[in-house]
Amino acid sequence: MKYRLSPHLRYCLFASASVFLDVDHERYFLLQDRADARFRRFLEQSADAADFHWLIARNIITEGCDDPTSHCCKVPAPTSGLGNQPPLSADIVCTIRAIAAQITARRMLRRRPFAEILKPGWSMAQCVAQDKEHQVSRVTAAFQRARHFVPAKDQCLVRSIAMRQVLASQGCHADLVIGVALPFSAHAWVQSGNTILTDPLELVEPYKPILVV
């Protein structure tokens, strides 16, 4: 019988632990030491019966023939972020749109399941902007200006969801990325290619992506 990673889980590997995001239950957890070794043997296709039993009992793996490494995130390594690009002044209309989008995103996170908000295909651009680079710069500047009017502390996921939606409405695709670091912390950001749109590069560099939408 073949097994795959449970579909509600995403993971990334560190030297001393495996970190998981359980999307359905909106929580993170770590596997360390012997537990971490069991999961790595599963990824390496060298797990024994005891490893499978342990992982199945904890709903980390389930029946299926998926590639167990397919849930490992693939996103370009960022090379620039806020502060690395020439500033562009934000117009008032775009700034109001950025503020409204963050208010809406905050309500969504309170009322709707996390998995539903971040499911693949969510908030995709329906067309491609002719002047994508300019539109991305306008939206980025608007969200920077909006920080003067909406809370910024511990609001990275709200801001990222909102920015991705606004970008999509302007015909610009961007990735929403959730990353983790050890000792444990988590952060969300928006990335276009290898450019971080929501944060300075040095703020994001310590984090390894665990979920990309």
BELZI-V698534 format. One record per residue. N is the residue number from 1. RES is the residue in one small letter. PHI is phi in whole degrees, -180 to 180 (999 if undefined). OMEGA is omega as a letter, one per 20 degrees, with the letter a starting at -180 (* if undefined). NEAR is the number of other ideal C-beta (glycine too) atoms within 10 Angstrom. Layout:
n=[N | N]
res=[RES | RES]
phi=[PHI | PHI]
omega=[OMEGA | OMEGA]
near=[NEAR | NEAR]
//
This chain:
n=[1 | 2 | 3 | 4 | 5 | 6 | 7 | 8 | 9 | 10 | 11 | 12 | 13 | 14 | 15 | 16 | 17 | 18 | 19 | 20 | 21 | 22 | 23 | 24 | 25 | 26 | 27 | 28 | 29 | 30 | 31 | 32 | 33 | 34 | 35 | 36 | 37 | 38 | 39 | 40 | 41 | 42 | 43 | 44 | 45 | 46 | 47 | 48 | 49 | 50 | 51 | 52 | 53 | 54 | 55 | 56 | 57 | 58 | 59 | 60 | 61 | 62 | 63 | 64 | 65 | 66 | 67 | 68 | 69 | 70 | 71 | 72 | 73 | 74 | 75 | 76 | 77 | 78 | 79 | 80 | 81 | 82 | 83 | 84 | 85 | 86 | 87 | 88 | 89 | 90 | 91 | 92 | 93 | 94 | 95 | 96 | 97 | 98 | 99 | 100 | 101 | 102 | 103 | 104 | 105 | 106 | 107 | 108 | 109 | 110 | 111 | 112 | 113 | 114 | 115 | 116 | 117 | 118 | 119 | 120 | 121 | 122 | 123 | 124 | 125 | 126 | 127 | 128 | 129 | 130 | 131 | 132 | 133 | 134 | 135 | 136 | 137 | 138 | 139 | 140 | 141 | 142 | 143 | 144 | 145 | 146 | 147 | 148 | 149 | 150 | 151 | 152 | 153 | 154 | 155 | 156 | 157 | 158 | 159 | 160 | 161 | 162 | 163 | 164 | 165 | 166 | 167 | 168 | 169 | 170 | 171 | 172 | 173 | 174 | 175 | 176 | 177 | 178 | 179 | 180 | 181 | 182 | 183 | 184 | 185 | 186 | 187 | 188 | 189 | 190 | 191 | 192 | 193 | 194 | 195 | 196 | 197 | 198 | 199 | 200 | 201 | 202 | 203 | 204 | 205 | 206 | 207 | 208 | 209 | 210 | 211 | 212 | 213]
res=[m | k | y | r | l | s | p | h | l | r | y | c | l | f | a | s | a | s | v | f | l | d | v | d | h | e | r | y | f | l | l | q | d | r | a | d | a | r | f | r | r | f | l | e | q | s | a | d | a | a | d | f | h | w | l | i | a | r | n | i | i | t | e | g | c | d | d | p | t | s | h | c | c | k | v | p | a | p | t | s | g | l | g | n | q | p | p | l | s | a | d | i | v | c | t | i | r | a | i | a | a | q | i | t | a | r | r | m | l | r | r | r | p | f | a | e | i | l | k | p | g | w | s | m | a | q | c | v | a | q | d | k | e | h | q | v | s | r | v | t | a | a | f | q | r | a | r | h | f | v | p | a | k | d | q | c | l | v | r | s | i | a | m | r | q | v | l | a | s | q | g | c | h | a | d | l | v | i | g | v | a | l | p | f | s | a | h | a | w | v | q | s | g | n | t | i | l | t | d | p | l | e | l | v | e | p | y | k | p | i | l | v | v]
phi=[999 | -102 | -132 | -134 | -64 | -57 | -64 | -86 | -107 | -128 | -145 | -146 | -106 | -116 | -60 | -115 | -166 | -109 | -108 | -120 | -115 | -92 | -66 | -67 | -103 | 54 | -148 | -108 | -152 | -119 | -113 | -130 | 54 | -65 | -65 | -62 | -63 | -62 | -67 | -66 | -65 | -62 | -63 | -84 | 60 | -124 | -70 | -100 | -60 | -66 | -64 | -61 | -59 | -65 | -70 | -67 | -61 | -101 | 60 | -85 | -127 | -147 | -63 | 153 | -117 | -63 | -68 | -63 | -90 | -70 | -88 | -77 | -68 | -126 | -149 | -58 | -65 | -68 | -122 | -152 | -158 | -57 | 97 | -97 | -116 | -59 | -69 | -128 | -68 | -94 | -80 | -67 | -64 | -67 | -67 | -62 | -63 | -66 | -64 | -63 | -65 | -71 | -63 | -65 | -63 | -63 | -67 | -59 | -66 | -80 | -107 | -121 | -60 | -55 | -63 | -71 | -68 | -105 | -67 | -56 | 91 | -67 | 52 | -87 | -66 | -83 | -146 | -108 | -65 | -72 | -118 | -56 | -60 | -68 | -64 | -61 | -64 | -62 | -67 | -61 | -64 | -65 | -70 | -65 | -66 | -64 | -61 | -76 | -120 | -126 | -58 | -111 | -70 | 58 | -120 | -64 | -71 | -57 | -63 | -69 | -60 | -63 | -65 | -63 | -66 | -65 | -60 | -61 | -66 | -96 | 80 | -118 | -83 | -150 | -95 | -93 | -119 | -112 | -123 | -131 | -143 | -119 | -50 | -61 | -156 | -132 | -150 | -118 | -150 | -112 | -133 | -115 | 64 | -108 | -112 | -82 | -97 | -105 | -148 | -65 | -56 | -66 | -74 | -88 | -53 | -70 | -98 | -103 | -62 | -119 | -148 | -126 | -117]
omega=[a | a | r | r | r | a | a | a | r | a | r | a | r | a | a | a | r | a | a | r | r | a | a | a | r | a | r | r | a | r | a | r | a | r | r | r | r | a | r | r | r | r | a | a | r | a | r | a | a | r | a | a | a | a | r | a | a | r | r | r | a | a | r | a | r | r | a | r | a | r | r | a | r | r | a | r | a | r | r | a | r | a | r | a | r | a | r | a | a | r | a | a | r | r | r | r | r | r | a | a | r | r | r | a | r | r | r | a | r | a | a | r | r | a | a | a | a | a | r | a | r | r | r | r | a | r | a | a | r | a | a | a | r | r | r | r | r | a | r | r | a | r | r | r | a | r | r | a | r | r | a | a | r | a | a | a | r | a | a | r | a | a | a | r | r | r | r | r | r | r | a | r | r | r | r | a | r | a | r | r | r | i | a | r | a | a | r | r | r | a | r | a | r | a | r | a | a | a | r | a | a | r | a | a | a | a | r | a | r | r | r | r | *]
near=[6 | 9 | 18 | 16 | 24 | 18 | 12 | 14 | 19 | 21 | 22 | 20 | 15 | 14 | 5 | 10 | 17 | 20 | 23 | 23 | 21 | 17 | 20 | 12 | 14 | 11 | 10 | 16 | 15 | 15 | 20 | 12 | 9 | 9 | 17 | 17 | 14 | 21 | 24 | 15 | 15 | 21 | 16 | 10 | 7 | 9 | 21 | 10 | 7 | 9 | 19 | 16 | 12 | 17 | 22 | 14 | 9 | 14 | 12 | 22 | 23 | 15 | 9 | 13 | 8 | 14 | 10 | 19 | 10 | 9 | 19 | 15 | 16 | 7 | 14 | 11 | 7 | 20 | 11 | 13 | 21 | 20 | 12 | 12 | 15 | 5 | 11 | 15 | 8 | 19 | 13 | 9 | 10 | 20 | 19 | 14 | 20 | 26 | 19 | 14 | 25 | 26 | 12 | 14 | 22 | 18 | 11 | 17 | 15 | 7 | 8 | 10 | 14 | 17 | 13 | 10 | 18 | 19 | 12 | 7 | 6 | 14 | 19 | 10 | 16 | 7 | 9 | 9 | 15 | 8 | 12 | 17 | 10 | 13 | 18 | 24 | 17 | 23 | 27 | 26 | 20 | 24 | 29 | 18 | 18 | 23 | 15 | 9 | 12 | 18 | 11 | 15 | 6 | 7 | 16 | 18 | 20 | 22 | 25 | 27 | 25 | 28 | 26 | 28 | 19 | 25 | 27 | 17 | 15 | 19 | 15 | 23 | 16 | 26 | 18 | 23 | 23 | 23 | 22 | 23 | 15 | 13 | 4 | 11 | 11 | 16 | 18 | 22 | 26 | 27 | 23 | 19 | 13 | 13 | 19 | 25 | 24 | 25 | 22 | 13 | 16 | 10 | 16 | 20 | 14 | 12 | 19 | 13 | 21 | 21 | 20 | 16 | 20]
//
